Amino acid sequence: MKTTKIFAIILSLVMVMTILSMSASAARLEYLEYFNNQPNQAPSFNLNQETEFGAAQPNEDDIIDLGYQWKKFTIPSISIVSVKVRVNPQTNNNFSHNDLSILLFAPNASASISYRDALGNTASYIEVDSTGVILEKTANYRLLPGTYYLRGHSYWNGWGFVTVTAKAQPNDPGGEPNDTVMQAKPINIGTQYQGTLGYYGKLKGNEYDRDSEDHYKINVTQNNTAVKLTFGRDQPNAEISISAALEGQNVSLWGDRLSLQTSTSGTITWNITQSGTYILRIYGGWEPVNYSFKLDRVTPPSITVNRTKATIARGKSLQLKSTVKGIANRVTWSSSNTAVATVSANGKVTAKRAGTAWITATVQGGGNLSATTVVTVTQSVTGVKMNKKMSLSLRKKRIGFLKATVSPNNATDKRITWKSSNKRIATVNKSGTVTARRTGRVTITATTRNSKKVARCIVTVRK
């Protein structure tokens, strides 16, 4: 009987312990659910209101890691977002400090977002650890509109508070997205626009990324015109540049692109040869930056030279002059073949040897804004000789042949002009063939057209 009672008592104790254990497990499960361990469990909280992360268990003897706690908030427009994390002094005598770590995640909660700390370094976690004093830390982000997640972590005995504030920033014209050419936003000549780059929250495939490119579309209705871009950014950054380029099939890209890095503003002009639709691409922004721009139609810059063609004898020189309109940039000169002709910094051409060279005047920093002179260098004739050294004797009505040889052999113009001093006695044709007509003496002269070099032969006509 005693044994039965003892067994019943033991069985009762086991049942009580089981019930207590189940109750404790249920309580722990309920506690873990309070921590919102998954993003899909994240409750929303309002901007500008402090929300609590973690929980206090002042009588616990052990630190138990409960995992992560998720909460979410929404911003309606492009904003500078400040996340302030605060912890209280630890009042539990069993533990010497209180801590909380917060990590910001993009709208799909798959990618964390970094920030710049007070030293300018890139950081991920906002970590606060308090030992007997109130401690807080704030991180700033620039975000596109959307719902973002905060993931908090603390020990069982740790807890803290988070406040999120948002300050709206200028929007892109028409709003996001305009990240591709197909999404390019139409803009007008003469209108000021504002935009943003480097903000987190741009959807790229199935992941969120930084907004690093913006595209705008303009219609140019005139041929041979030019547009001037006035471009600015909110603050200089020696590490981060932002650039603007105009893209289109018939854009000469005069000046190519404009990049702002250490300066906050600049201008650039693009020459457009044919009307049509063109894309203004603004890119960079690996760190957040606000920008503004305006496009204005201007008179196209131009350059001309005083001669489009020129012929120079070897060893001679020619001074070329350029005229530039619509830009004050310096002109540089170049030769396509320096073995034929060289050109100085001020446009003086010196002929080196026979041949052709293109002498080009180019506006420095002006892309393909240039003008060209085609220079032909000639080799002058230095002499001419007859095959009959001094004289030729012919009978009446007979013919003779004279040949003139020009030197040097590479002379550019080897043409000869033949002439008789008395055509009644003898004539000579353009090939140097002499025809005797009546008795007497005549001088046949061969003169080079270039340099006017002369060779002579005395022709005596007999019966």
Secondary structure, DSSP 8 states (H G I E B T S, - for coil): -HHHHHHHHHHHHHHHHHHHHHHHHHHHHHHHHHT--SGGG--B--TTS-EEEE---TT-SS--EEEEEEEEEEESSSEEEEEEEEE-----TT-S-EEEEEEEE-TTSSSB--EE-TTS-EE--EEEEESSS-EEEEEEEEE-SEEEEEEEEEETT-EEEEEEEEEE----TT-S---SGGG-EE--TT-EEEEEES-EEEEETTEEEE--EEEEEEEE-SSSEEEEEEEEESS--SS--EEEEEE-TTB--TT-EEEESSSSEEEEEEEE-S-EEEEEEEEE-SS-EEEEEEEEEE---EEEES-SEEEEETT-EEE--EEEES----EEEEES-TTTEEE-TTSEEEE-SSEEEEEEEEETT-TT-EEEEEEEEE----EEEESSSSEEEEETT-EEE--EEEESTT-S---EEEEES-TTTEEE-TT-EEEE-SSEEEEEEEEETTTT-EEEEEEEEE-
